Amino acid sequence: MKNLRLSSLSLAIALTFGNVVHAQDVSVTPPSGGGFVVKDSSGNAIRFKIDANGNLLLPGLGAALQQGALVCFDTTTGLLGPCAAGTGNGAIGPTGPAGSTGVAGATGAAGTTGPIGATGIGLVGPTGSNGATGATGVAGATGAGGSGSVGPTGATGSTGSAGATGVTGATGLIGTAGNTGSTGITGAVGSTGSAGATGVTGATGLIGVTGNIGSTGSTGAAGATGATGLQGLVGATGSSGIAGITGVTGDIGATGATGTTGVTGPTGSGPNLPVLVAHRINTTQSLAPFGSFGNIVLPDNVYTSGATLNIATGAVTVLQAGIYRVSYVANPLVQFNLSSSTVSARVTVNAVTQPGTSSSISFPSNSNQSGTLTAEDILSLNANDVLQLQLSTSASPGNATLPAGSNTSLMLIALNVASGVTGATGATGATGATGVTGITGATGPTGP
């Protein structure tokens, strides 16, 4: 292969006289089997190549800075080509609603049946041993055609003595089928004879060659077009031609006034930091009867950061999605009950019980004592999920309470959550006056 080197001087000459020749391209015709190659100043490294088959190669492309282009190339040889289907596409947008089904096209006419294939000639295998006699099949219906006339019966020969059965010899090859004789004249229709015994079913013939497919029916009307998917990524910008001389830069306009700073968003909750601690200490609350759970109100010593608490209902709303540890301690008091009773506690998320948070404690009859319920679980929560601590008892109404001073509490700790919500961006300052536009440089020659 012959190489063509372009020095800086030859390139400058080509650009200088580029305005003289307007109607012709520069052509390079390599020898047969050769290509076009541009190397670096050392003559060793190939920078640009078009081989004898017309393939474009840029060997240095694999080491170049990454760009946002959708052109695909071989990282070893630099061979360029169209990207494979699906390469470089962004995430698939949501599927648009299905268009209404178009009217079905008329069924095309059935194609004519193809000719039956010729019977193949194969070797006959050795005769197998006789199988057990099958049950006699149901007699078939009498055929529509009449029976032919019965021929004369031949004279019966004398029966010879049976000889010993010889060893069955190997079955010989089937000879080539003879030509089919011409069809004889159809005899007169005889009277219908009595139905004969059903003969043994013959072997199934070979399947004939499939006939040609009938012509396709006309296409039904197209369904309504679905909603347009999301726009794909913008293609990479093509390479620019050689830039013209830069014009003189205009004066810089005065800087606009700085906009006011936006309000700072709430601080995010980091790992293993409490986002809520709430207690019930100062007042007494009766528990809901057995079979239903009542919400526990936690109005005392409240701390929140990343969650909100409705003091009137005890509902806790999570502000950020993430992984949380939820735990509680409840100290119910049961008294004056005539039979044994049970107190149960749980945490719900959006009114759904979280199994890992359930606990219960039993009290004997005629007791006047308190007990402790506690549980802890790891929950994956979404922003705006609502948590609720709930208790229930089988004791008589009013006989089970969370008494003042018992210090029932609920704690929510963030293990892995997103950062805090970013505050709103401050208003943009006024744009300074535009400087005087510099003189536009002369347009350079168009790149290759």
N, C-alpha and C positions, 0 to 999 in steps of 0.2 A: 504494500500500500504506500502511495506517495503522500507526503504531508505538505500542507500549505501553511507557511508562517506569515503572519501580518505583523510587522514591526510598528512601533508608535509612529514613525515617520510615514510609513505607507498609509496608515489609518488617517493621519492628519491630511495627507494629500487627497485621499478619497473623499474626506469630508469637505475640504476646501473647494474641490471641483464638482461637488455633488450637485450644485445648482446649474452646471453647464449642460449635463446630460439629463434629459427629462423623460425620454420615451423608451429607455431600455433598462432592463434589469442586469445586474452583474451575474453572470453565469459561470459556474465552475463545473467542468465535465471531467470526472475522474476516469481512469482507465477501467476496462471491464473487470468486474469483481472488486473494484476499489471503492473507497468512500471519501468523505470530506472531513478533515481533522484540523482542529486548532489546538496548539500546545502552548505551554507557558514559555517564558523567556529562556529556560534551560533546555527546552526541546524534549524533556522527559515526561512531564505530566500532561495528560490529555485534558483540556478544558471543555471542548465542544466536539461532538462527532456525529456525523450522519453516515451509517454504514451502507454497504452495497444494496441492502434491502429497503433502504429508506427509513430505517429506525433512527430516532433522535436519542442521543445519549449525552447526559451531563454528569460525568463521574464525580464531580465535587459536590453534587446536590445533597448527598447523604450527610455531609458534614456542615452544611450551611445552617444559618439561623432558621428556626422554625417559623413558618408563616401560617396564616389562616386559609391557605389554598385547599381546593378539593381535587388538585391534579395528583394522580398516583404515579409512583416511580419505583424502580427496583433499587434498593439501597446498596446493592453490590455493584451493579453495572451502570446505574443511572438511567436505565431504559424507561422512557415515558410511555404512557398509554392511558386509556379511559379507566376510571375507577370501577371496581367491581360493584355490582348492585348492592345498595345499602351502605357502602363505604362513606364515612364522613357525615352521614346524616345525623341530625339532632334527634332528640327523643321524639317518639311518635306521638303526635297530638291525639286528643280523645277522638274516638270514632264519631263521626257525624251521624245524625239520625238517618235510618235507612229510608231510601226513596221508595215510593209506592211501586208495587210490582207491575211491570209492563204487561200489556196484553199478550198472551201466549201466541206465538206464530202458528200458522196452520201446519198440520203434520204433513211432511213430505210424502210423495207417493212411494209405495214400497218398491224396492228394486226387484228386477226379475231374478228368478232362481237360477243360480249358476249350473252348468252341466255337471252331471254326476261323474266323479273321477273314475278312471279305469281301475279295475280290480288288480291289486298288486300280486306279484308272483313271489311267494315265500316258500321256504323249506318246511315240509310237514314234520313235526316232531314225532318221536316214537309214540306208539299207541299206549295210552295209560290203561290201568286195570279198570274193569267195569265198576262203576259206582252203583250204590243201592238204587233199586228202582223207585222212582218218585211216584207220589200219588197221582192218580189219573186226573188230569185237568178237566174243568167243566167243558162240556161239548160246546164248540163255537157255533154261532148262528150259521144257518145254511147260506152259502154264497148266492149272489144274485144270478150268476151264470148257470146255465143248465149243464147237466153231465153229458159228456159225449157218448156216442153209441158204444156198447160193449163189444169187444172183439171176440172172435171164436176161441173157445178154450182148447189149448193144445192137449195132445195125448199124454197121459201120465206115464212116465218111465218107471221101470222097476227099481225098487229101492235097493241100493247096494249095501253090503255090510260096512259098518262104520270102521274106518281105519284109526289107528292111534294118532292122537293129536301131536303134530310135530312142533318143534320149537319155533316160535314166531320170529321170523327174520326181521331185520331192520327195515323200516319203511323207506322205500326209495324216494328220490326226488320227484316232485310233481312235474310232469311234462308241460311244455308250453300249450296253453289252451288253443284248441283248433278254432278255425273261423266258424262263426255262427251260421248254421244253415238257413236257407230262405224259409220263410214262414209258409207252412202248408195251407191249403184251402180249408176254411172253417167248415166242419161237418154240420149236418143238420142237427138241430137241437133235439135231443132225445127226451123221453119222459124222465121226470125227476126220480132218481133212485133214493133208496133209504139212506139216511145219513150214516156215513162210515165213522169208525172210531177216530178220535182226534189224533192226528199224527204228532210226532215229536217236533217241538218248535225248532226251526232251523237257526243256525248261528246268525247273529246280527251282522248285516252287511256293513262294509266300511262306510264311514260318513263321506258324503260327496264334498267336493270343493265348495267352499262358501261362495254364494253368488255375490255379484257386485253390489255395493251399498247404493241404495236409492238416493236420488238427488235430495239435497237438504231443503227442508221447508223454508218458506220465507220467514225472515226474522221478525219477532214480535216488536211492537212499539217499545221504545226504550222507557224505563222507569224514570221518575223524576230524579234529577241530580241531587245527591246528598250535599250536606253543608260542606263548604270548603274547609280543608284541614289547615292547621297552622302553617304559616309561611316558613319555608326552609331557610337554612343559613345562607347569607349573602355570599356569592362566589368571590374568590380572591380577585383583586384588581390586577389587570394585565400590566405587564412591564411598560414603563414610560419610555418615551424616546429621549434622546440626549437633551438635557435642559438648556434653554437659552440663557444668556447672560442676565444675572439678577439685576433688577432695577434698583435705584437708590431708595433706601428705606425712608418712609415718611416719619414725621415727628410723632412721638408717642403721645396719645391723648392723656388728659389728666385722669388719675385714678379715681374711680367712683367711691362714694362713702360706704364703709363697711356695714353690712346688715346687722340687725340685732341678733344676739345669740338665742337659739331656740331653748325651750324649757327642757331641762334635763329629765330623761326618762327614769322610771323606778329602777333601783339597783337590782341586778340579777342575783339569783341565789346560787352560790357556789356549792361544790360537793360537801356533803356531811354538815350542812348548815341548816338550822331550824328555820322553817318558813312560817310555822304557827305553833304557839304554845298557849293553851287556854284552860282555865280551871273553873270549877264550881265549888266555892268555899263558904260563902257568907249566907246562903239561903238554902232552904229545904225544898226538894222536888219529889213528888210522889211518882211511883213507877206505874207504867201502863199494865193492864191486866194480861194474864197469860193468853197467848194466841195472837196478840198484837204487840207491836213494838212502838215505844214512844221516843221522840227526839229529846236528847239531853241538851239543855241550855247551859252554855259555858261563858258567863259574863264577867268573870273575875280574873285579874292579873293576865290580861290578854297581850300577847306579842305576835305581830304579823310582819312578814317580809317576803313577798312573793305569793301571798294568799290573802283573802278577805274573809271576815267572820261576821255573820248576821247574829248579833247578840240576842235578838228576840227569838230566833228559831234554832240557833246552834249550827246552821249550815255553813260549811267551809268551802269557798270557791278557790280553786287552783288557778293561778294566772299564767303559768308556763307549763308546757308539756315536758315530761321527763320521768325519771325513776325516783320514787319516794319511799321512805320508811314511815309507816303509820303505826302508832302505839297508843294505848290508853290504859288508865287505871281507874276503876270504879269501886267505891266502898259502900254497898247498900246495907241498910239496917232493916231486919225483919223482926216484928214483935206482935204479940197477941194473936198469932195464927193458931188455929185449932188443929191443923194437920200439917204434915211436912210440906214444904214448898221449895220451888226452884226459882232462881233469878238468872236470866240470860242477858248477854250483851253482844253487840256486833257493830261493825262499821259498814255502811252502804256507800256505793259510788253511783250517783245518778239513780238512786232508789233500788239498786241491785246489791244484794248481800255479797260481801267478799268472804268466801269460806274460811280463809286463814285468819280472820279477825274474830271469829265466834268463840265465846267462852261461857261457862255456866257454873253455878254453885248451888248446892242443896242445903236446906235448913230443916232441922227436926221440928216436930210439932211442939207447941207451947214454948217456943224459943223466944229469946229476947237478945239477939246477938247480931253482930255485923260480920261481913265477909269481904273478901277482895276478889274482884274480877280483873284480869289483865290479859292482853294479847298484843302481838306485834306481827306485821306482815310487810312484804315489799310489793309495791303496786306500780304499774305503768299507767300514768295518768296523762290525759290531754288537757290543754288549756280550757278553762271554764268548766271542768268536771266539778261536781258538787259532792262533798263528803259529809256524812252525818253519823254521830255516835248515838246508838239507840239501845234502850234496856226494856226488859219485859219481866213480869213475875206471875207465878201461880198463886201467890198469897192473896188474901182478901183485900179488896180495895182499901187503900189507906194504911195497910199494915206493912208495906214495903216502901222505903223512901231512900233518897240520897240526902242524909241529914246535913244541916249546916255544920261546917268544921270537918267534914269527911274528906274534903279535897279530892273530888273526882276531876281528872284532867285528860286532855287529848293533845298529842304532839305529832307534828308532821315535819320530817327532815328530808331535805333535797339531797339525793345521792348523785344524780347526773341530770342536769337540766340545761337548757339553752341560756345564753346571756340575757341580761335585762333588756327591756324594750328601749330602743333608741329614741331619744327625745326628738321632737319635731325640728326640722331644719329651719334656721332663722331666715328671715326674708333677705333676698339677694340685694346687695347695694346697687345704686344706680350706675349704669355703664358710663364710663368716661367718654369724652368726645373722641371721635375717630380721628387719628392723625392723617396728615396729607398723604395720599397714595403716591408711592414712588413710581418712577418711570418704568414702564413694562419693558423687560429685556426682549431682544429679538428672539423669535421662535427658532429653536434648534432644529436640525434635520430630523426627520422621522426615523425612529429606531428600526432595526431590521424586523 
